[in-house]
Amino acid sequence: MRPLACLFLLGLGFAAAAADVYRWVDKDGVVHYSDKPPTPDAQPAQLPPLQTYKAGAPPEFSATAGASAPPAPAPTVKITAPPPEATIRDAEGRLDVAVAAQLEAGEGIVYYLDGTPVNPQPTPSTTFVYTGIERGEHQVAAALVGADGRVLARSAPVTIYMKPPMVPRHH
């Protein structure tokens, strides 16, 4: 939804508590909301009840609360190479990928090409070489997998374009 429409609907939410809200679709298919009826015979829109929030009691703090260790950061994995939207020119469809991840004992990385795992067994290596990639647009991604086989984190996919090498023209 467009940000402006969201703000408008939020404003309507506050206004709805005090007044009727009317909804209509214009000739171009655009939906409109208003507290004024567009025609004399317009009926109020059927809106869901307003969602409200009631704050609870503030948390209790103790003198020893700061003595405990902070929680460990959530694991992450990120593709660092190739960069997004890279064009790879390789006759054999080879692609070198690098990820940034903090691996603990027993953890590994599973590498994906177009949503399909390329290495079924997680590897502790933060680099991987894809081979035999067909020409065209592809997405590479990686997942950090725990010793128990659970996926702990996934990278955002990176789109790449595989093309054959360019042959120089001789004049």
N, C-alpha and C positions, 0 to 999 in steps of 0.2 A: 504494500500500500504506500502511496506517496506520503512523504513526511507532512506536507501541508494538509492532506486529508486526515492524517492521524491527529494532528493538532486540532483540526476542526471537530473531529468526532470526540476528542477529549473534552473540548469546550462544550460540545452538545451534552456530554455526559453530566456535567455540572448543571447545565441549564435544564436538563430533563427532570431533575428532581423538583423543579418549580413550575415547569410548563410542558405542554405537549410538543412533540417533535414530529414533523411531517417529512416523508420521504417520497421522492418522485424521480422518474427517469425522463430526461428530455428527449427530443427527436433524434439526437445524435447518440443516444444510449448512455449518456453520462448521468450517474446517480447523484442526486442533490438531497441535502437535509436542511431543514429550516424550522424555526419556531413560529413562522407565519405560514398559513396554508397557501399553496400556489393557486388554488381555485376555491370558490366558496363551498363546494361540496367535498373538499378533501377530507380524508380520514387520518387520524394520528397514526404514526408508524408503530408497529409492535416491536419494542426494544427489550432486550434482556434486562434483568434487574441490574442496578449499579453494583459494581464490586467495591467493597469498602475494606479498610484496614484499620485495626485497632492495635495500637502499640501495647506491648506487654511491659512487665516490670523491667527496669534496667538490670543488666547482669551484676552479680555480686563479685567484688574483687577482694582478694585476700593478699596479705603481705608476702606469701610464698608463691603467688601466681606467676611472677616474673622469673622464678628460679627454675621452672621446667624448661626443657629444650623446646625451641620452636618446631612446629611440624615440618617434616621433610617436604621440599617442594614437589609438586606433581611431576612425574616424568614427562619428558617431551622428546619429540623427534622432528627434525626439519631437514628438508632437502636443501643442501648448500650448493650443489652443482649437479646438473647444469642450471643456468639461470632460467626463469620462466620465459616462455616464448622463444627459446633458443632454436636455431636451425642447425641441425647436425648433418654434416655431409660425410658419409662413410659408405663405401661400396659394399661392405660386408654387414652393414646394419649394426655397428658396434656403438655402444653408448656407455660412457663412464659416469657413474653417479656417486656422489658423496653426501653423507648425512651428518648432522650434528645431533648427538645423543649421548647421554651419560648412562652407560650400561653398568649394572650391578652384576654380581656373580650369578651365572646361570641364565642371564637375559641375552636376547639376540634380536636381530633385525630381519624382518621378512620384507623383500622388495617386490613391488607390484608394477605391472605394465598393463595399462588399460583396465585396472581393477582386478586383474588376475595375478595371484602370487607366482613369482618366477622361481623362487627357491622355497620349496615346501618346508624345509628344516631351517629354523632361524639361525643366522650366522652372527658371530660376535664382531664381524668386520663392519666398519662404518663406510666402506667403499664397496662398490659392486660394479661388475661389467655385464651389461646386457649384450647379447649377440643375436644376430639374425632378425633384427627389427625391420619390418617392412616399411617402405616409404609411406609418408603421410603424417597426419597429426596423431600424437599419442600422449598419454598421461602417465607419468611415473610418480610413484608414491612409496612410502615405507611405513612399517608399523614396528613399534617396540613391543616385544613379546617377553613375558615373564617366564621364569623357570617352570612354572606350572602350566604354560601354554596359553595363558590369558593375554589378550592384547592390552597393553598398558597405555599406549599412546599411538596416534596415527599422525602422519605428516599431512599437510595440505598437498593435494596433487599439483604437479608442475607439468604444464603443457609444453611439449617439444615438437619440432617438425623434422622428420627424417627425410633427407633428400640425397640423391646420388651425388658424387663429387662432380664438380664442374670441370669440363675439359676445355683447356685454353684453345682459343682459335688462333691459327697461324695465318698471317696476311701475306 
